[in-house]
Amino acid sequence: MSAKTRTLTKLLSSATTHSHRKSKNPTRSAVTNTSSLASAAKDTLKNYIRVASAADSSSSSYLKPSRSNNSPSSKPLSELAVESNRADTSSSTSDSKRDLSRQLHSIVFDESPDSKETCDYDVQPSAGLLDIPWVPTIINSMTSLRRKDVTRVRKQKWVFKSTQGTRFSRLTRSCTHRLGADNAIKVFGKLGRQTGVKEYNAMIEVCIEKARNTDDEDTALEEFHRAYRVFESMREGGFEIGEETYGPFLLFIIDMGMVEEFHFFCENIKKENPNSLSRLAYYEMLLWIKLNDGDKIQMLITNADGSDESNFNASYLVALCEGDRQEEVSMLLETIDINKVSSKESMERIFKSLGGLSLETYAKKFLLELKTDGETGQDLSNLIYCYAMSIPNIQIENIVTKFKSLQAELKVSSSSEPYEKLIKTCCSSGEVHLAIDLVESMFEEGLNIRINTINSILTTCDLSCEYNLVHRINSMLNDHNIHPNAETFRIMISLCVKMKDFDKAYNMIGDLERLNLIPTANMYNAIMGGYFRQKNFHKGLMVLKQMDKSKVKPDSLTFSYILGNCNSEDDIIKYIRELEESGVQPTKHIFMALINAYAACGLFDKAKQVLSDKRIAFQVVNEMKSVLVSALATNGQMADALQVYDQLKQVEAILEPKSAICLIEHLQPEGELDRLLQLLKQLEDSELWHDGCARIILYCVRYKLLGPAVDLLKQRMEKLSSNEMASEVLFDEVFYEIAVMKPSDVQFGLDLLKGMKEEIGIRASRKSLDFLLSACVNAKDLNRSFSVWKEYPTAGLPYNVLTYLRMYQALLASGGHKAAKVLLGNISDDDSHVCDVIKACQATYGISSSSALGGKKKKNKKKSK
């Protein structure tokens, strides 16, 4: 047992000797519940849970767990099922908002308003900061601008469900990381946001994660203590203690192997939520599996007999399957009565577990029993989906095949839900053709399909560049009388535009009237964006006239497109005036378009002046500066771009990734390697990092910086270890750069080749060596031509016709005529194209065809004899 486990065991064990006092005035206010608990994390062993449970008189106390004579540590949960069925279920404003908003923003995003230092999330902020009051006095115009920005982004990509809860959960996690659980609750209290179950769960999850990830037992204890205090706050507030809340606790205790503490928590959970008894049985089985206690496992299975109404067998079965206990799984599968498992969730867990162990025989058996019974109310098609999806190491095509074959074999009626789940999985995997095939199968079986599912397929067509599939999908919708919504049309129009089929895009807008739908600005924006991408400014402006004709008002994106593609200052002034007259509030994308437009017209001072516009929110000023860096660098103003970049560094702001790539691309003078490497460190996105790294490697090759080139290649190889093709493409690009370098430096290529073999442990590809031979041709370097020639067999690459031709060219170019004549004898003259290449080489380097081919003819005569 580790030191961390021993410490937690002692602390939790001591907690069982203390009782909880019951509060006279329980409240949902999270601030009140935790106000006196902030300093309890470092209390002694004796006070661990007692302090978390009994604060001073100004704070609410916690519910008292009663300990019966039948200790839960000696009594399995299945024996408590009957008892559980009898149990009763228990259930300001002030002055300044802006200051608090800025300071909360600085805390959440690690930005101190008064200092450049960043604070670690373990450091608790001062109490004074949290005491600042809150009042709703945001300026309406700024709120409107931010709302329009968010709305524009949302419209670019289909959102399948409301993500407000998810976003707030992410904010909760961020605050808990940086402030700690107690202060996070206080912050949300100041915001007027009532702390709910999702927020509490997010805080508990963060604390448990920290406890798991640290090697310091004091830190682990403190984090677990914080999680427990949040848990007790939920109990006080009368919130239901569901599995999302207690699950992380129990899994942590199970991993620590703490039996008595496990039962202590289970008893408290059972009191708060008697309906959770069957799910607690799942965790109890996991505990004994973790401890490898076969006797306890057998006892649970035996005692569960007859308690199927509480779904104990289902819970035990899932745990045993996860623990890969094949013997006990087989024993339980022979005794379980699948028709008595009433919970849909439990049933789905069973079939997922059967899929995880590939127990198809039992899956078929249970499905037939459920089908025969006919009164379970279970969707058998959905259970087949749960089984097929859980089979390990299976491709999505095989999942669909297994799903359909089991349905046909067992004669199970289809339903829409599993089909739509399969379609969603296909879209996630990029298998858009398979997704469309499933839609057609649904139509053939007379099933209904939601238009949101169609939208997800269209979005996947866009992401996978399968634009032409829009015609097939549109035909299906028309044939089966499925009514698209506005979002469906927007995506289809966008796909048509990306195929440059503008007529079809306009026709789709014409179809809207037939379906009583109103065209939107986003539909026209898709067409306008397509024309501007083709640099067709005239037709782009014609879209604006079409919008006016259809009485569709342009939005901020419309003006962003137009302003960003203006070719003169007069045009910019004209459309700024139209923007103001339209009443559209300028968003950050409009300001970005203005910066790019002024820079493209050579008006660099005016591009810089855009940043002084007071309508730009302070949160996006640094983002605007990043756009200015890109615009200046792209238009040849590298000195000014670097100056703005240095300003960002001085205030410890981060350059936007795309702007960093733009700087790397255009910062090509010799001696800038350190700055390029600095820019590379700022790229956290994997794809962008690889892009930037590849550009810097080529920079190193261009200026013959061998050491940095090899080091960067090694870093990139480590990150691309699972993608050999991408690595090979990069090496080919590097040697191509050497081949076209003027003057050619073959020795640098050989040194780089040696570094790749010795430092990275890889061999060059055939294409890379071919490029190196081409460099020998340009350099007319005879000796190094032979050095490259020897690398082919070293790399395990046999010589082929193209290799012989390149070497022949290199020998002729470097004056090795005798060697070229010998090599020519190994090249077959059966291919007329090969002969044409040989003659072209001879003509280029002044060698007569008769003398060069003489030896070859004699050799062929000898062979014929």
Long-range contacts (C-beta under 8 A, 24 or more apart in sequence): 1-257, 3-217, 4-215, 4-217, 4-220, 4-221, 4-256, 5-256, 5-257, 5-258, 7-217, 7-220, 7-221, 8-217, 8-220, 8-221, 8-224, 8-256, 8-258, 8-261, 9-256, 9-258, 9-261, 10-45, 11-45, 11-48, 11-49, 11-221, 12-48, 12-49, 12-253, 12-258, 12-260, 12-261, 12-264, 13-260, 13-261, 14-45, 14-46, 14-48, 14-49, 15-48, 15-49, 15-50, 15-264, 16-67, 16-260, 16-261, 16-264, 18-49, 18-50, 18-53, 19-64, 19-65, 20-53, 20-54, 20-61, 20-62, 20-63, 20-64, 20-65, 21-53, 21-54, 21-61, 21-62, 21-64, 22-61, 22-62, 22-63, 22-64, 23-60, 23-61, 23-62, 23-236, 25-60, 26-60, 26-236, 26-237, 26-238, 27-60, 27-236, 27-237, 28-194, 28-237, 28-238, 29-189, 29-237, 30-185, 30-186, 30-188, 30-189, 30-194, 30-195, 30-200, 30-233, 30-237, 31-185, 31-186, 31-189, 32-59, 32-60, 33-59, 33-60, 33-185, 33-232, 33-233, 33-236, 33-237, 34-59, 34-181, 34-182, 34-185, 34-186, 34-229, 34-230, 34-233, 35-59, 35-186, 37-182, 37-229, 38-124, 38-182, 38-183, 40-225, 40-229, 41-222, 41-225, 41-226, 42-218, 42-222, 48-221, 48-225, 49-228, 52-225, 52-228, 52-229, 52-232, 53-232, 60-236, 61-236, 62-232, 62-235, 62-236, 63-90, 63-235, 63-236, 63-268, 63-271, 63-272, 65-264, 65-267, 65-268, 65-271, 66-271, 67-267, 71-263, 72-263, 72-264, 72-266, 72-267, 73-259, 73-260, 73-263, 73-264, 76-284, 76-299, 76-300, 76-303, 77-266, 77-270, 77-277, 77-280, 77-281, 77-284, 77-312, 78-281, 78-300, 78-303, 78-304, 78-307, 78-310, 78-312, 79-303, 80-270, 80-277, 81-277, 81-307, 81-310, 81-312, 84-270, 84-274, 84-277, 84-310, 85-274, 87-270, 87-271, 87-274, 89-273, 89-274, 89-275, 90-271, 90-272, 91-238, 92-133, 93-133, 93-134, 93-135, 93-136, 94-133, 94-134, 94-135, 95-133, 95-135, 96-132, 96-133, 96-135, 96-137, 97-134, 97-135, 97-136, 97-137, 97-138, 98-137, 98-138, 99-132, 100-132, 100-133, 100-134, 100-190, 101-138, 103-129, 103-132, 104-187, 104-191, 105-619, 107-175, 107-178, 107-179, 107-187, 108-171, 108-174, 108-175, 108-178, 110-178, 116-651, 116-652, 119-178, 121-177, 121-178, 121-179, 121-180, 122-180, 124-179, 124-180, 124-183, 125-179, 125-183, 130-183, 130-186, 130-187, 130-190, 132-190, 133-190, 134-190, 134-191, 134-192, 141-585, 141-615, 142-617, 144-585, 145-585, 145-586, 145-587, 145-615, 145-617, 146-617, 148-556, 148-585, 148-587, 149-587, 149-588, 149-589, 152-555, 152-556, 152-557, 152-587, 152-589, 155-490, 155-522, 157-459, 158-452, 158-455, 158-456, 158-459, 158-487, 158-491, 160-452, 160-455, 160-456, 165-198, 168-193, 168-198, 168-199, 169-198, 169-199, 169-202, 172-198, 172-199, 172-202, 172-203, 173-202, 173-203, 173-205, 173-206, 176-202, 176-203, 176-206, 176-207, 177-206, 180-226, 181-206, 181-207, 181-226, 181-227, 181-229, 181-230, 182-226, 182-229, 185-230, 185-233, 196-239, 197-234, 197-239, 197-240, 197-242, 197-244, 197-245, 200-230, 200-231, 200-233, 200-234, 200-239, 200-245, 201-244, 201-245, 203-227, 203-230, 204-230, 204-231, 204-245, 204-248, 204-249, 205-248, 208-248, 208-249, 208-252, 211-252, 212-252, 212-255, 224-252, 235-268, 235-272, 240-272, 240-273, 241-269, 241-272, 241-273, 241-276, 242-273, 242-276, 243-276, 243-279, 246-276, 247-283, 250-280, 250-283, 251-283, 251-286, 254-283, 254-286, 254-287, 254-290, 255-290, 257-290, 257-291, 259-287, 259-291, 262-287, 277-310, 278-310, 278-311, 278-312, 278-314, 278-315, 278-343, 278-346, 279-315, 281-310, 281-312, 281-315, 281-316, 282-315, 282-316, 282-318, 282-319, 283-319, 285-315, 285-316, 285-319, 285-320, 285-323, 286-319, 286-322, 286-323, 289-319, 289-320, 289-323, 289-325, 297-325, 297-328, 298-328, 301-328, 301-331, 301-332, 305-335, 308-336, 308-337, 308-340, 308-341, 309-340, 309-342, 311-341, 311-342, 311-343, 311-346, 313-337, 313-341, 314-341, 314-343, 314-346, 314-347, 314-349, 314-350, 315-346, 315-349, 317-350, 317-353, 318-349, 318-350, 318-352, 318-353, 321-353, 321-354, 321-356, 321-357, 322-353, 322-356, 324-357, 326-357, 329-357, 329-359, 333-359, 333-362, 338-366, 338-369, 338-370, 339-369, 339-370, 339-373, 339-376, 342-376, 344-378, 347-378, 347-383, 348-382, 348-383, 348-386, 351-383, 351-384, 351-386, 351-387, 351-390, 352-386, 352-387, 352-389, 352-390, 353-390, 354-387, 354-390, 355-386, 355-387, 355-388, 355-389, 355-390, 355-391, 356-390, 356-391, 356-392, 358-391, 358-392, 360-387, 363-387, 363-406, 364-406, 364-409, 364-410, 367-406, 367-410, 367-412, 368-410, 371-410, 371-412, 379-415, 379-417, 379-418, 380-410, 380-412, 380-413, 381-407, 381-412, 381-413, 381-414, 381-415, 381-417, 381-418, 382-415, 382-417, 382-418, 382-421, 384-410, 384-412, 384-418, 385-417, 385-418, 385-421, 385-422, 389-421, 389-425, 396-425, 396-426, 396-429, 396-431, 396-434, 397-431, 397-434, 399-425, 400-426, 400-434, 400-438, 404-441, 414-442, 414-445, 414-447, 415-447, 416-442, 416-447, 416-448, 416-449, 416-450, 419-447, 419-449, 420-449, 420-450, 420-453, 423-453, 423-456, 423-457, 424-453, 424-456, 426-460, 427-456, 427-457, 427-459, 427-460, 430-460, 430-463, 430-464, 432-457, 432-460, 432-461, 432-464, 432-466, 432-469, 433-466, 433-469, 435-460, 436-469, 436-472, 436-473, 436-476, 439-476, 440-476, 443-476, 443-480, 449-482, 451-482, 451-483, 451-484, 451-485, 451-488, 454-482, 454-484, 454-488, 455-485, 455-487, 455-488, 455-491, 458-488, 458-491, 458-492, 458-495, 459-491, 461-495, 462-491, 462-494, 462-495, 462-498, 467-495, 467-496, 467-498, 467-499, 468-499, 469-495, 470-495, 470-496, 470-499, 474-508, 483-515, 484-515, 485-517, 486-517, 486-518, 486-520, 486-523, 489-517, 489-523, 490-520, 490-522, 490-523, 490-526, 493-523, 493-526, 493-527, 494-526, 497-526, 497-527, 497-529, 497-530, 498-530, 500-530, 500-534, 502-527, 502-530, 502-531, 502-539, 505-530, 506-546, 509-550, 519-550, 519-552, 520-552, 521-547, 521-552, 521-553, 521-554, 521-555, 521-557, 521-558, 522-555, 522-557, 524-550, 524-552, 524-558, 525-555, 525-557, 525-558, 525-561, 528-558, 528-561, 528-562, 529-561, 532-561, 532-564, 532-565, 537-565, 537-567, 540-565, 553-582, 553-584, 554-582, 554-584, 555-584, 556-584, 556-585, 556-586, 556-587, 556-589, 556-590, 557-589, 559-584, 559-586, 559-590, 559-593, 560-587, 560-589, 560-590, 560-592, 560-593, 561-593, 563-590, 563-593, 563-594, 563-597, 564-592, 564-593, 564-596, 564-597, 565-597, 566-597, 566-600, 566-601, 567-600, 567-601, 568-601, 569-598, 569-601, 569-603, 569-606, 572-597, 572-598, 572-601, 586-613, 586-615, 588-616, 588-617, 588-620, 588-623, 588-624, 591-616, 591-624, 592-624, 592-627, 595-624, 595-627, 595-628, 595-631, 596-627, 596-631, 598-631, 599-628, 599-631, 599-632, 599-634, 599-635, 599-637, 600-631, 600-635, 602-635, 604-632, 604-635, 604-637, 604-640, 607-631, 607-632, 608-640, 622-648, 622-651, 622-653, 622-654, 623-656, 625-653, 626-655, 626-656, 626-658, 626-659, 627-656, 627-659, 629-655, 629-659, 629-662, 629-663, 630-656, 630-658, 630-659, 630-662, 630-663, 633-662, 633-663, 633-665, 633-666, 633-667, 634-662, 634-666, 638-666, 638-667, 641-666, 642-667, 642-675, 654-682, 655-679, 655-682, 657-682, 657-683, 657-684, 657-685, 657-688, 658-688, 660-688, 660-692, 661-688, 661-691, 661-692, 661-695, 664-692, 664-695, 664-696, 665-695, 668-699, 668-702, 670-703, 672-699, 673-699, 673-700, 673-703, 673-705, 673-708, 677-708, 686-719, 689-719, 690-716, 690-719, 690-720, 690-726, 694-730, 694-733, 697-730, 697-734, 698-733, 698-734, 698-737, 701-734, 701-737, 701-738, 701-741, 701-748, 701-752, 702-737, 702-741, 704-745, 704-748, 706-748, 706-751, 706-752, 706-755, 709-734, 709-752, 709-755, 710-752, 710-755, 710-756, 710-759, 710-760, 713-755, 713-756, 713-760, 714-759, 714-760, 717-760, 717-762, 727-762, 728-765, 731-756, 731-762, 731-764, 731-765, 731-768, 732-765, 732-767, 732-768, 732-771, 734-768, 735-764, 735-767, 735-768, 735-769, 735-771, 735-772, 735-775, 736-771, 738-771, 738-772, 738-775, 739-771, 739-772, 739-774, 739-775, 739-778, 741-775, 742-778, 743-779, 744-775, 744-776, 744-778, 744-779, 744-781, 745-775, 745-779, 746-772, 746-775, 746-776, 746-779, 746-781, 746-784, 746-788, 747-784, 749-775, 750-784, 750-787, 750-788, 753-791, 763-794, 763-795, 763-796, 764-791, 764-795, 765-795, 766-792, 766-795, 766-797, 766-803, 769-795, 769-797, 770-802, 770-803, 770-806, 773-803, 773-806, 773-807, 773-810, 774-806, 776-810, 776-813, 776-814, 777-806, 777-809, 777-810, 777-813, 780-813, 780-814, 780-815, 781-814, 782-810, 782-811, 782-814, 782-815, 782-816, 785-810, 785-811, 785-814, 785-816, 799-826, 801-827, 801-828, 801-831, 801-834, 805-834, 805-837, 805-838, 805-841, 808-838, 808-841, 809-841, 812-841, 812-842, 812-844, 812-845, 812-847, 813-845, 817-847, 820-847, 820-852, 821-852, 821-855, 822-855, 824-852, 824-853, 824-855, 824-856, 825-855, 825-856, 825-859, 829-856
